[in-house]
Amino acid sequence: QVQLVESGGGVVQAGESLRVSCSTSISISSVDVVGWYRQAPGAQRELIATIALGEETNYVPSMEGRFTVSKDDDKNTFTLQRIDLKPEDTAAYLCIVIINGAYTWGRGIQVTVTT
């Protein structure tokens, strides 16, 4: 069973940077897709970006240029970064892996941006 654990969230001030990581219980070097979603209070879950096998990275157009995703196959972790946080970035950030069409979600980690 795949297990995902996010880390790095918390309360940050507007203008600061965000870095959240997802540690996995499996080798991600052969995983079809890893990625990040977020869910703001009262809103639907929204995709930020994915990294497919072969390192192809895809960002949702509204997120491109604002977020950066990367992965480290040796450490079986993948990371989401954002500079210049804004209050509207307040959300739970969730990592996913997709293997043969099956999604596994992390529990999510809360990021709260204050002014």
Backbone torsions as a table, in degrees:
resi	resn	phi	psi	omega
1	GLN	NA	131.3	-178.7
2	VAL	-77.7	133.9	174.6
3	GLN	-122.9	136.6	-179.9
4	LEU	-125.0	136.4	179.4
5	VAL	-133.1	119.2	177.0
6	GLU	-85.2	151.9	175.6
7	SER	-149.0	158.3	172.9
8	GLY	105.9	-0.2	-179.8
9	GLY	-78.9	-164.0	178.5
10	GLY	136.7	-162.0	179.4
11	VAL	-100.1	125.4	-179.2
12	VAL	-132.6	157.0	179.8
13	GLN	-88.8	149.5	175.0
14	ALA	-54.7	139.2	-178.1
15	GLY	94.9	-19.0	178.4
16	GLU	-81.2	177.4	-177.2
17	SER	-104.6	158.0	178.7
18	LEU	-123.3	138.3	171.7
19	ARG	-142.6	113.4	175.7
20	VAL	-118.9	144.3	-177.3
21	SER	-122.9	155.8	177.1
22	CYS	-125.7	117.2	176.4
23	SER	-96.5	138.2	-176.7
24	THR	-118.0	158.0	-179.7
25	SER	-92.6	3.7	-178.2
26	ILE	-128.3	167.6	172.9
27	SER	-75.5	124.2	-177.3
28	ILE	-92.9	0.4	-177.0
29	SER	-65.4	-23.7	-179.8
30	SER	-115.4	10.8	178.4
31	VAL	-72.9	141.0	-177.4
32	ASP	-60.3	-50.5	-176.0
33	VAL	-148.0	139.4	165.5
34	VAL	-120.1	154.7	-178.2
35	GLY	-169.5	179.6	-178.2
36	TRP	-132.4	138.3	169.7
37	TYR	-121.9	168.1	167.9
38	ARG	-142.3	157.1	178.6
39	GLN	-139.7	112.3	177.7
40	ALA	-81.5	158.9	179.1
41	PRO	-56.2	127.9	177.6
42	GLY	74.6	5.8	-177.3
43	ALA	-116.3	166.5	176.2
44	GLN	-77.4	157.1	175.9
45	ARG	-67.5	135.4	-179.2
46	GLU	-127.9	141.1	179.2
47	LEU	-74.9	139.6	174.1
48	ILE	-102.8	-57.9	-176.4
49	ALA	-165.1	160.5	175.7
50	THR	-134.3	156.6	171.6
51	ILE	-125.1	119.2	-178.9
52	ALA	-93.0	164.6	174.7
53	LEU	-53.9	132.4	-174.7
54	GLY	95.5	5.7	173.2
55	GLU	73.6	12.0	177.5
56	GLU	-70.3	120.8	-178.2
57	THR	-106.2	133.5	179.1
58	ASN	-129.6	128.9	177.7
59	TYR	-109.8	142.8	168.5
60	VAL	-62.6	135.8	-174.4
61	PRO	-51.0	-39.2	-178.1
62	SER	-71.3	-16.0	-178.9
63	MET	-100.9	-17.7	-176.1
64	GLU	-64.9	136.3	-178.0
65	GLY	89.5	-14.5	-179.5
66	ARG	-106.5	-31.0	-178.9
67	PHE	-121.7	154.1	174.4
68	THR	-131.0	130.8	177.3
69	VAL	-116.2	149.7	178.2
70	SER	-153.5	164.7	175.4
71	LYS	-141.9	153.9	179.6
72	ASP	-123.6	101.1	-177.4
73	ASP	-63.9	-32.5	-178.3
74	ASP	-66.6	-34.1	-177.8
75	LYS	-99.2	-3.4	-178.0
76	ASN	55.1	43.7	177.2
77	THR	-132.7	155.2	170.2
78	PHE	-138.3	154.9	-163.7
79	THR	-133.7	147.8	175.4
80	LEU	-121.1	131.8	178.8
81	GLN	-129.1	146.8	177.9
82	ARG	-148.3	129.4	174.4
83	ILE	-100.6	164.3	176.2
84	ASP	53.2	58.0	179.7
85	LEU	-60.7	147.4	177.5
86	LYS	-124.1	158.0	-179.7
87	PRO	-54.7	-32.2	179.7
88	GLU	-70.7	-6.4	174.0
89	ASP	-83.5	-4.0	175.7
90	THR	-60.5	122.0	-175.9
91	ALA	-176.2	168.7	165.9
92	ALA	-88.1	131.3	-179.8
93	TYR	-106.6	128.3	-173.6
94	LEU	-124.0	137.2	175.2
95	CYS	-100.4	155.5	178.7
96	ILE	-137.9	155.0	163.8
97	VAL	-128.7	146.8	178.6
98	ILE	-123.2	121.7	-179.6
99	ILE	-128.3	118.6	-178.4
100	ASN	50.8	41.1	177.1
101	GLY	82.6	-5.4	-179.3
102	ALA	-95.5	129.2	-179.6
103	TYR	-91.9	136.0	167.7
104	THR	-122.6	129.9	-175.8
105	TRP	-107.6	145.6	164.9
106	GLY	-76.7	170.8	-179.7
107	ARG	-74.7	-19.9	-177.9
108	GLY	96.5	152.4	177.3
109	ILE	-135.2	135.2	-174.4
110	GLN	-82.7	134.2	171.4
111	VAL	-122.9	122.8	179.8
112	THR	-119.0	123.3	-177.9
113	VAL	-104.5	122.0	-178.4
114	THR	-107.3	156.3	178.0
115	THR	-101.7	NA	NA
